[in-house]
C-alpha cells in the first residue's frame, strides 16, 4: 500500500510540476497572466508546497529503527 501511495504522490507531484512549467513558459512567451489565472497558479503552487511538506513528514516518520527510535 505504501508503494501505491508513493506512486500516486509521485504522479501528482510530476503533474503539478509539469503544469507549473507550462505556466512558466506561457508567461515567458506571452507576459503576465490575467488575474483569474494567477489564483489558479497560486493554488497549484500551494498544493506543491503541501505535497513537499507531506513527503518530508513521511520521511521523518519513517526514520525509525525497529524499536521505534534511533
C-alpha positions in Angstrom: 0.0 0.0 0.0 2.9 2.4 0.7 4.2 1.8 -2.8 0.8 2.7 -4.3 0.7 5.9 -2.1 4.2 6.8 -3.1 3.5 6.2 -6.8 0.2 8.3 -6.5 2.1 11.1 -4.7 4.9 10.9 -7.2 2.5 11.1 -10.1 0.6 14.0 -8.6 3.9 15.8 -8.0 5.0 15.2 -11.6 1.7 16.5 -12.9 1.9 19.6 -10.7 5.5 20.4 -11.8 4.6 19.9 -15.4 1.6 22.3 -15.0 3.8 24.9 -13.4 6.5 24.6 -16.1 3.8 25.1 -18.7 2.6 28.2 -17.0 6.2 29.5 -16.7 6.7 29.0 -20.4 3.4 30.7 -21.2 4.4 33.7 -19.0 7.8 33.9 -20.7 6.2 33.9 -24.2 3.0 36.0 -23.5 3.8 38.1 -20.5 1.9 38.3 -17.1 -1.1 36.1 -16.5 -4.6 37.5 -16.3 -5.8 37.9 -12.8 -8.2 34.9 -12.9 -5.3 32.6 -13.9 -3.0 34.0 -11.2 -5.2 32.5 -8.5 -5.1 29.1 -10.2 -1.3 29.2 -10.4 -1.1 30.3 -6.8 -3.3 27.4 -5.7 -1.1 24.9 -7.7 2.0 26.3 -6.1 0.5 26.0 -2.6 -0.6 22.4 -3.4 3.0 21.7 -4.3 4.2 23.1 -1.0 1.7 20.8 0.8 2.9 17.8 -1.1 6.5 18.6 -0.3 5.7 19.1 3.4 3.8 15.8 3.5 6.8 14.0 1.9 9.1 15.5 4.5 6.8 14.4 7.3 6.6 10.9 5.8 10.3 10.7 5.6 10.8 11.9 9.1 8.2 9.4 10.3 9.9 6.5 8.5 13.3 7.2 10.0 12.9 4.9 13.0 14.6 1.7 13.9 12.7 -1.5 14.7 12.4 -0.3 18.3 10.6 2.8 17.2 13.5 5.1 17.7 17.2 5.5 16.7 
